[in-house]
Amino acid sequence: MCGIVGYVGQKQALEIVVAGLRRLEYRGYDSAGVAVISDGQLEVRKKAGKLANLEGLLGSDPLPDSTTGIGHTRWATHGGPTDDNAHPHVSEDVSIAVVHNGIIENFAELKDELATAGVHLTSETDTEVAAHLLAREVPLADGDLPEAMRRVCRRLEGAFTLVALDRTQPDLVVAARRNSPLVVGVGEGENFLASDVAAFVDHTREALELGQDQVVVLTPDSITITDFAGEPVEATPFTVDWDASAAEKGGYDLFMLKEIAEQPKAVADALRGRISKDHRIQLDETSLDEAVLRDISKVVVVACGTAAHAGLVAKYAIEHWTRLPVEVELASEFRYRDPIVGPDSLVIAISQSGETMDTLMALRHAKAQGARTLAICNTVGSTIPRESDAVLYTYAGPEIAVASTKAFLTQIIAAYLVGLYLGQVRGTMFEDEIRRILGELDDMPSKVDLVLDTTEHVRELARELADSTSVLFLGRHVGYPVALEGALKLKELAYMHAEGFPAGELKHGPIALIEDGVPVIVIVPSPQGRAVLHDKIVSNIQEVRARGALIIAIAEEGDEAIVPYADHIVRVPAVPTLMQPLVSTVPLQVFACEMATAKGHDVDQPRNLAKSVTVE
């Protein structure tokens, strides 16, 4: 959650900070604010609502020239989205300005301490506490802001990134990180801080990973990193492998439309370099010894939201290929139920951002129990990959729209590669079987491209059904998690009731939701693959159709048996059963996007949501 930008250098800080916030607004858009140092004074502007509101304020009440600044775009936790609660927060003497991502869990205790000392707080946020604590600590540290930051951080509990300015030190930006994303951009005569490299990729592609419990000090010409005790530490450098144009709309009206269209390339990129010339899986970056993988007795996937749906799809494939039991756990619940994992368990953590707090905490719990861990992630250098024993990057490129699209498909691809690799290492699959499946995967970019060429019917349907108050989704086998994902997209974007069900469960209660005209979208299994599944779902369709439902079938080309039972048919290419989610999901993404557009909603930035959930 929350987007943070910091800059110190020779250029106008405000322009760089606001441009960075624009790139990070997907992380939160309840309010936005900036602070700069000019002529020994802190100047702050902040406004509730989207970044455009702040830009309007800056137009009528401009900031003075400055080469040092910080900015913030907020997803509200403590306190509503108001001007007073917007960041940056300042100390009573306006000497310190702070922006913050995360939650300070002991803020109530600290707030009481400050109130007892006569400090007057003007907001409902936990962040303001940090600003006042810093202002009180700086004199005690002989004016040393970095040391004051370290002392304050040692008192804080929870997850946080803090970035601070001191009006008496105009060429200094100080930041701290615990369980919350922060990266450093390395420039020439200038340096950057941000929640995400997208904020500064226009200016530099050279970056540093910050570790846990570290404080970084930026000047125009230096970067110094210590732990919270003040001991020097080395950061890990990396190069951003995409340029600024990848984070732009590229002629599309919406980031989501652009990212839906990028899925054929994203799938191809996720596969690239993972298949050897002799058709064997080579996952060089995983760094897990094959002997360890041969001793694994079960696989546990931990993930949230869309990533959890990708894990559910993967379960079918990995169990089929490896004969290992696979559990798929919602990361937010995992560590609270005393899960049974140990050295013979492989825990796969799936997260687009690599910063999902629930998933990170689940990963840490698994490691504490001795489990082997592997991350599937899109963001190089993020926390979850760094803390895992191994990582498989999806290489989907930046995903800006809050509702995930290409991340879902590439997470499935990555999980399938892990499953095939396990099958290869453990000897549960023949070489010709692996070669056949790799050939099927290699066909997927062109198959997804075919789906994208035929989505106008889906858009028309979405516009026709825009007044619906509920949409149900049914699926069997791998079609069930696709149904869940289709419903999630509609909830996120169209703000309406939508639920996905295993089709066989319908008659065990949910069929009571069916009434005249309710749209029911059915992911129809191939009649060629597992004919029994196809027959069963036709029976389920007849059950809801008899009760007045409007049936929209996502069915493969050539499936004529479905024609008598569907009011509308959306055709997708015929593919093997385990590959079907890669094509059948795409029309559901388009449907949700178009329905939200028809309802007049902000598709890229839906209400109450943020792209990266960095709080529990």
C-alpha positions in Angstrom: 0.0 0.0 0.0 1.0 3.7 -0.2 3.4 5.1 -2.7 6.6 6.9 -1.5 9.1 9.0 -3.4 12.2 10.8 -2.3 14.7 12.9 -4.2 17.9 14.8 -3.5 20.1 16.2 -6.3 20.5 19.2 -8.6 17.1 19.2 -10.4 13.7 20.6 -9.3 12.6 18.0 -6.7 8.9 18.8 -7.1 8.7 17.8 -10.7 10.5 14.5 -10.1 8.5 13.7 -6.9 5.1 14.4 -8.5 6.0 12.4 -11.6 7.0 9.5 -9.4 3.8 9.7 -7.5 1.9 9.5 -10.7 3.6 6.2 -11.4 2.8 5.0 -7.9 -0.8 6.1 -7.6 -1.9 2.5 -8.1 -0.5 1.8 -4.6 -3.1 4.1 -3.0 -5.2 7.1 -4.0 -7.0 8.2 -0.9 -4.8 11.3 -0.6 -1.5 12.7 -1.8 1.1 15.2 -0.6 4.6 16.5 -1.0 7.2 18.3 1.1 10.3 20.3 0.0 13.1 22.2 1.8 13.6 25.8 0.6 15.6 28.6 2.3 15.8 26.6 5.5 12.0 26.0 5.7 9.8 23.0 5.2 7.0 23.6 2.7 4.2 21.1 2.6 1.2 20.7 0.3 -1.3 17.8 0.7 -4.9 17.1 -0.4 -7.5 14.3 0.0 -8.5 12.4 -3.0 -6.5 11.4 -6.1 -3.2 13.0 -7.2 -5.0 15.3 -9.5 -6.4 17.1 -6.5 -2.9 17.7 -5.2 -1.8 18.9 -8.6 -4.7 21.4 -8.6 -3.6 22.7 -5.2 0.0 23.1 -6.4 -1.3 25.1 -9.3 -3.1 27.6 -7.1 -0.6 27.5 -4.2 2.8 26.6 -5.8 5.9 25.4 -3.9 9.2 27.3 -4.0 12.2 26.0 -5.9 13.9 23.1 -4.2 16.3 20.3 -5.0 15.2 18.0 -2.1 11.7 16.6 -1.6 9.5 13.7 -0.6 6.0 12.7 -1.7 3.3 10.2 -0.8 0.1 8.8 -2.2 -2.0 7.1 0.5 -4.1 4.1 1.1 -5.8 4.9 4.3 -5.4 2.7 7.4 -5.4 4.9 10.5 -7.9 7.7 9.9 -10.1 8.5 7.0 -9.0 10.0 3.6 -8.9 13.7 4.7 -6.6 16.6 4.2 -5.4 16.4 7.8 -4.7 12.7 7.6 -2.8 13.0 4.3 1.0 12.7 4.3 3.6 14.3 4.8 3.1 14.9 8.5 5.2 17.5 10.3 6.4 18.1 13.8 4.9 20.9 15.9 7.9 23.2 15.1 7.7 22.2 11.4 11.3 21.1 11.5 10.6 17.5 10.5 8.4 16.1 7.7 7.7 12.4 7.4 5.9 10.1 4.9 5.1 6.5 5.9 3.9 3.2 4.5 2.7 0.4 6.8 1.3 0.3 10.3 2.9 1.3 13.6 1.3 -1.2 15.9 2.2 0.5 19.2 1.2 4.0 18.0 -1.6 4.3 20.7 1.0 3.9 23.5 3.4 6.3 21.8 0.6 8.8 21.1 -0.4 8.8 24.8 3.3 9.4 25.7 3.4 12.4 23.4 0.1 13.8 24.7 1.4 13.5 28.3 4.5 15.5 27.2 2.2 18.2 25.9 2.5 17.4 22.1 -0.7 18.3 20.2 -1.5 15.9 17.3 -3.6 17.2 14.5 -4.4 13.9 12.6 -5.8 10.5 13.3 -2.8 8.7 11.8 -0.1 6.6 13.3 2.4 8.3 11.0 2.2 11.7 12.8 3.6 10.0 16.0 6.8 9.2 14.1 7.2 12.9 13.0 6.9 14.1 16.6 9.2 11.4 18.0 11.9 12.3 15.4 11.6 16.0 16.2 12.2 15.2 19.9 15.0 12.8 19.2 17.1 15.0 16.8 18.4 17.3 19.5 19.2 14.3 21.7 21.3 12.9 18.9 23.2 16.2 18.5 21.3 17.1 15.4 22.1 13.8 13.6 18.9 12.9 11.7 20.0 9.4 10.7 20.9 8.6 14.4 17.5 10.0 15.5 15.8 7.8 12.9 17.6 4.7 14.2 16.6 5.5 17.8 12.9 6.0 16.8 12.8 2.9 14.7 14.1 0.8 17.6 11.0 2.0 19.5 8.5 1.2 16.8 6.5 -2.0 16.4 4.9 -3.2 13.2 5.6 -2.8 9.5 6.9 0.5 8.2 8.8 2.5 5.7 9.6 6.0 7.0 11.2 8.8 4.9 12.1 12.1 6.6 13.4 15.6 5.9 14.9 18.0 8.3 14.7 21.7 7.4 18.2 22.3 8.8 19.7 19.7 6.5 18.6 20.7 2.9 20.7 18.1 1.1 19.7 15.1 3.1 16.9 12.5 2.9 16.8 9.7 5.5 14.6 6.6 5.3 14.1 3.4 7.3 12.6 0.1 6.3 11.0 -2.8 8.2 8.6 -5.2 6.5 7.6 -2.6 3.9 8.9 -2.0 0.4 11.7 0.6 -0.3 14.3 0.7 -3.0 17.1 3.2 -3.8 17.7 4.7 -7.2 21.3 5.4 -7.9 22.0 8.5 -10.1 24.9 10.8 -10.9 24.7 13.8 -8.7 21.3 12.8 -7.6 19.7 9.8 -5.8 16.2 8.5 -5.3 14.0 6.6 -2.9 10.7 4.9 -3.8 8.3 2.1 -2.9 8.7 0.8 -6.5 11.4 1.4 -9.1 8.6 2.7 -11.5 8.9 6.0 -9.7 12.4 6.7 -10.8 13.0 4.5 -13.9 12.8 7.6 -16.1 16.0 8.9 -14.4 18.0 5.7 -13.6 17.7 2.0 -14.0 20.4 1.3 -11.4 19.0 0.4 -8.0 19.8 -1.0 -4.6 17.8 -3.5 -2.6 17.4 -2.5 1.1 17.3 -5.3 3.7 15.2 -5.6 6.8 15.7 -3.1 9.6 17.9 -0.8 7.7 18.3 3.0 7.5 19.5 4.7 4.3 20.9 8.2 4.1 20.9 10.0 0.7 22.8 13.1 -0.4 23.3 14.1 -4.0 26.6 12.3 -4.1 26.4 9.5 -1.5 24.3 6.6 -0.2 25.0 5.3 3.2 23.2 2.3 4.7 23.2 1.0 8.3 21.2 -1.3 10.4 19.0 0.0 13.2 22.0 -0.3 15.6 24.1 2.0 13.3 26.4 -0.8 11.9 27.3 -0.3 8.2 25.7 -2.8 5.8 26.1 -3.5 2.1 23.0 -3.3 -0.2 22.5 -5.5 -3.2 22.6 -3.7 -6.5 20.4 -4.6 -9.4 19.4 -3.2 -12.8 15.8 -2.6 -13.8 15.2 -4.7 -16.9 12.4 -2.5 -18.4 12.3 1.1 -19.3 9.8 3.9 -18.5 7.7 3.2 -21.6 6.7 -0.1 -20.2 4.8 1.7 -17.4 2.9 4.0 -19.8 -0.4 3.3 -21.4 1.0 3.0 -24.9 -2.1 4.3 -26.7 -4.6 2.4 -24.7 -7.4 4.2 -22.7 -6.7 2.1 -19.6 -3.7 0.4 -18.1 -5.9 -2.7 -17.7 -6.6 -2.9 -21.4 -2.9 -2.5 -22.1 -2.0 -5.2 -19.7 -4.7 -7.6 -21.0 -3.2 -7.1 -24.5 0.3 -7.7 -23.2 -0.6 -11.2 -22.1 0.7 -13.2 -25.1 4.1 -11.5 -24.7 4.0 -11.9 -20.9 3.4 -15.7 -21.2 6.2 -16.0 -23.8 8.6 -14.1 -21.5 7.7 -16.2 -18.6 8.7 -19.3 -20.6 11.8 -17.8 -22.2 15.1 -19.3 -21.0 13.5 -22.0 -19.0 13.6 -24.8 -21.6 16.8 -26.3 -22.8 17.6 -27.4 -26.4 17.0 -31.0 -25.4 13.5 -30.0 -24.0 14.4 -30.2 -20.3 13.3 -27.7 -17.7 16.1 -25.6 -16.5 15.3 -23.3 -13.6 18.7 -21.9 -12.9 17.6 -19.2 -10.6 15.8 -21.6 -8.2 19.1 -22.7 -6.6 17.3 -25.6 -4.8 19.4 -28.7 -4.8 17.8 -31.6 -6.7 18.4 -34.0 -3.8 16.4 -31.7 -1.6 13.5 -31.7 -4.1 13.6 -35.5 -4.3 13.0 -35.6 -0.5 9.9 -33.3 -0.6 6.8 -35.1 0.6 4.3 -32.3 0.1 3.9 -28.8 -1.5 2.1 -25.9 0.1 1.2 -22.8 -1.9 0.6 -19.6 0.1 -0.9 -16.6 -1.6 -3.7 -14.0 -1.5 -6.4 -12.9 -4.0 -5.6 -13.5 -7.6 -2.3 -15.2 -6.7 -4.2 -17.7 -4.6 -6.4 -18.5 -7.6 -3.2 -19.2 -9.6 -2.1 -21.5 -6.9 -5.4 -23.4 -7.1 -4.9 -23.9 -10.8 -1.4 -25.1 -10.2 -2.6 -27.7 -7.6 -4.3 -29.7 -10.3 -1.2 -29.8 -12.5 1.4 -30.4 -9.8 -0.4 -33.2 -8.1 -1.1 -34.8 -11.5 2.6 -34.6 -12.6 4.4 -35.3 -9.4 1.9 -37.3 -7.3 2.8 -35.0 -4.4 -0.1 -33.7 -2.3 -0.5 -29.9 -2.8 -2.3 -27.6 -0.3 -3.3 -24.1 -1.3 -3.5 -21.8 1.7 -4.7 -18.2 1.9 -1.6 -16.6 3.3 -3.7 -14.4 5.7 -4.9 -17.5 7.5 -1.8 -19.8 7.2 0.2 -19.1 10.3 -2.8 -18.7 12.6 -3.9 -22.3 12.4 -0.6 -24.1 13.3 0.0 -25.5 9.8 2.0 -28.8 9.5 5.1 -28.0 7.5 8.7 -29.0 8.0 12.0 -29.8 6.2 10.2 -32.2 3.9 7.7 -29.5 2.7 8.2 -27.1 -0.2 6.3 -23.9 0.4 5.7 -21.8 -2.7 4.9 -18.2 -2.0 3.2 -16.4 -5.0 3.1 -12.6 -5.0 3.1 -10.2 -8.0 4.7 -7.4 -6.0 6.9 -9.6 -3.7 5.8 -7.3 -0.8 2.3 -8.8 0.1 2.5 -8.7 3.9 0.2 -11.7 4.5 2.3 -13.8 2.2 5.6 -12.6 3.6 4.5 -13.4 7.1 3.3 -16.9 6.0 6.7 -17.4 4.2 8.6 -16.5 7.4 6.5 -18.8 9.5 7.2 -21.7 7.0 10.9 -21.0 7.2 10.8 -20.9 11.0 9.4 -24.5 10.8 12.3 -25.6 8.6 10.4 -25.7 5.3 12.1 -25.2 1.9 10.7 -22.1 0.3 10.4 -20.9 -3.3 8.9 -17.5 -4.4 7.0 -16.9 -7.7 7.2 -13.2 -8.2 7.2 -10.4 -10.8 9.3 -7.8 -9.0 13.0 -8.3 -9.0 14.7 -7.5 -5.7 11.5 -7.4 -3.6 11.3 -8.9 -0.1 9.6 -12.3 -0.7 12.1 -13.4 -3.3 15.0 -12.2 -1.1 13.8 -14.1 1.9 13.0 -17.3 0.0 15.5 -20.2 -0.6 14.8 -19.9 -4.3 12.8 -17.7 -6.7 11.2 -18.0 -10.1 10.5 -14.6 -11.6 7.6 -14.2 -14.0 9.0 -11.4 -16.1 5.6 -10.0 -16.8 6.8 -6.4 -16.8 5.1 -3.7 -14.7 1.5 -4.2 -13.9 -0.1 -0.8 -13.1 -3.8 -1.5 -13.1 -4.9 -2.6 -9.6 -6.9 -5.5 -10.9 -4.4 -8.1 -11.9 -4.4 -9.7 -15.4 -1.0 -10.7 -16.9 0.3 -11.5 -13.4 -2.3 -14.3 -13.1 -1.4 -16.0 -16.4 2.3 -15.7 -15.8 2.0 -17.1 -12.2 0.2 -20.1 -13.7 3.0 -20.5 -16.2 5.7 -20.3 -13.4 3.9 -22.7 -11.2 3.5 -25.2 -14.1 7.3 -24.9 -14.7 7.9 -25.7 -11.0 5.6 -28.7 -11.3 7.3 -30.0 -14.4 10.7 -29.5 -12.9 9.6 -31.5 -9.8 8.3 -34.2 -12.1 11.6 -34.2 -14.0 13.8 -34.3 -10.9 11.7 -36.8 -9.0 11.3 -39.1 -12.0 7.5 -39.1 -12.0 7.3 -38.0 -15.6 8.7 -39.5 -18.8 10.8 -37.3 -21.0 8.4 -37.5 -23.9 5.6 -36.4 -21.6 7.5 -33.4 -20.4 8.4 -32.5 -24.0 4.7 -32.7 -25.1 3.6 -30.4 -22.3 6.4 -27.9 -23.0 5.2 -27.9 -26.6 1.6 -27.1 -25.3 3.0 -24.3 -23.2 4.9 -22.9 -26.1 1.7 -22.7 -28.1 -0.1 -20.6 -25.4 1.1 -17.1 -26.4 -0.5 -17.6 -29.9 -3.6 -19.1 -28.4 -4.1 -16.2 -26.0 -3.6 -13.9 -29.0 -6.4 -15.6 -30.8 -8.7 -14.9 -27.8 -7.8 -11.3 -27.8 -8.8 -11.0 -31.5 -12.3 -12.2 -30.7 -13.4 -10.2 -27.6 -15.9 -7.8 -29.1 -18.8 -10.1 -28.4 -17.7 -10.2 -24.7 -17.7 -6.4 -24.6 -21.2 -6.2 -26.1 -22.4 -8.7 -23.5 -20.9 -6.7 -20.7 -22.6 -3.5 -21.9 -25.9 -5.3 -22.3 -25.7 -6.7 -18.7 -24.4 -3.6 -17.1 -27.6 -3.1 -15.1 -27.3 -6.6 -13.5 -27.0 -6.7 -9.8 -25.4 -10.2 -9.6 -23.4 -12.5 -11.7 -22.5 -16.1 -10.9 -19.6 -18.1 -12.2 -19.4 -21.9 -12.5 -16.5 -24.2 -13.2 -15.2 -27.7 -12.7 -11.6 -28.9 -12.3 -9.3 -26.1 -13.4 -12.4 -24.2 -14.4 -13.3 -23.7 -10.8 -10.4 -21.4 -9.9 -11.1 -19.6 -13.2 -14.6 -19.0 -12.0 -13.3 -17.6 -8.7 -10.9 -15.3 -10.6 -13.7 -14.1 -12.9 -15.9 -13.3 -9.9 -13.1 -11.5 -8.1 -12.4 -9.2 -11.2 -16.1 -8.3 -11.3 -16.2 -7.5 -7.6 -13.1 -5.4 -7.8 -14.1 -3.4 -10.9 -17.9 -3.3 -11.1 -18.6 -3.2 -7.4 -21.3 -5.8 -7.6 -22.2 -9.2 -6.2 -20.3 -11.9 -8.0 -19.4 -15.4 -6.8 -17.6 -18.3 -8.3 -18.6 -21.9 -7.4 -17.6 -25.4 -8.2 -20.5 -26.3 -10.5 -21.2 -29.5 -8.6 -21.7 -27.6 -5.4 -24.5 -25.5 -6.9 -27.3 -27.8 -5.8 -25.9 -27.9 -2.2 -27.1 -24.4 -1.5 -26.1 -21.7 -3.9 -28.8 -22.6 -6.4 -31.1 -20.6 -4.2 -29.5 -17.5 -5.7 -30.8 -18.3 -9.1 -33.8 -16.3 -10.3 -35.1 -15.1 -13.7 -32.4 -13.3 -15.7 -29.5 -13.8 -13.4 -26.4 -14.1 -15.6 -24.4 -17.3 -15.0 -21.0 -17.6 -16.7 -19.9 -21.1 -17.1 -16.4 -22.2 -17.9 -17.1 -25.3 -19.9 -14.5 -28.1 -19.9 -13.4 -29.6 -23.2 -15.5 -32.5 -24.5 -12.3 -33.9 -25.9 -10.2 -33.9 -22.7 -12.3 -35.2 -19.8 -15.7 -35.9 -21.3 -17.2 -36.7 -18.0 -16.5 -33.2 -16.8 -18.2 -31.8 -19.9 -21.3 -34.0 -19.4 -21.5 -33.0 -15.7 -21.4 -29.3 -16.4 -24.0 -29.6 -19.1 -26.3 -31.1 -16.4 -25.4 -28.1 -14.1 -26.3 -25.7 -16.8 -29.6 -27.3 -17.3 -30.3 -27.1 -13.6 -29.8 -23.3 -13.5 -31.4 -22.7 -16.9 -34.6 -24.4 -15.7 -34.8 -21.8 -13.0 -34.5 -18.8 -15.3 -30.8 -18.1 -15.4 -29.2 -16.4 -18.5 -26.3 -18.8 -19.5 -23.0 -17.4 -20.9 -20.8 -20.3 -21.8 -17.0 -20.0 -22.2 -16.5 -23.0 -24.5 -13.8 -24.2 -26.9 -14.1 -24.0 -30.7 -15.9 -27.0 -32.0 -17.9 -27.8 -28.9 -21.4 -28.0 -30.5 -22.9 -30.0 -27.7 -23.2 -26.8 -25.6 -25.1 -24.9 -28.2 -28.7 -26.0 -27.1 -28.1 -25.0 -23.5 -26.4 -21.6 -23.7 -27.9 -18.2 -24.4 -24.5 -16.8 -25.4 -21.3 -18.6 -26.3 -17.9 -17.1 -26.0 -15.4 -19.2 -28.0 -11.8 -19.9 -27.0 -9.2 -22.1 -28.8 -9.3 -25.8 -28.1 -6.4 -26.6 -25.8 -5.5 -29.4 -23.4 -7.4 -29.4 -20.1 -4.6 -28.0 -17.9 -4.0 -25.2 -20.4 -7.6 -24.0 -20.5 -7.2 -21.4 -17.7 -4.7 -19.6 -19.8 -7.4 -18.9 -22.5 -10.7 -19.0 -20.6 -9.6 -16.3 -18.1 -9.0 -13.7 -20.7 -12.7 -13.2 -21.7 -13.6 -12.8 -18.0 -11.0 -10.0 -17.7 -12.4 -8.2 -20.7 -16.0 -8.7 -19.4 -15.2 -7.2 -16.0 -13.3 -4.3 -17.5 -16.0 -3.5 -20.0 -18.8 -3.8 -17.4 -17.0 -1.4 -15.0 -16.5 1.0 -17.9 -20.2 0.9 -18.8 -21.0 1.6 -15.1 -18.8 4.6 -15.2 -16.2 3.3 -12.7 -12.5 4.0 -12.6 -11.1 0.7 -13.9 -7.4 1.2 -13.2 -8.0 2.6 -9.7 -11.1 0.9 -8.2 -12.4 2.2 -4.9 -10.9 1.0 -1.6 -8.2 -1.0 -3.3 -4.4 -0.8 -3.7 -2.1 -2.8 -5.9 0.3 -4.0 -3.3 -1.1 -4.9 0.1 1.8 -4.3 2.4 -0.2 -4.4 5.7 -1.8 -7.3 7.5 
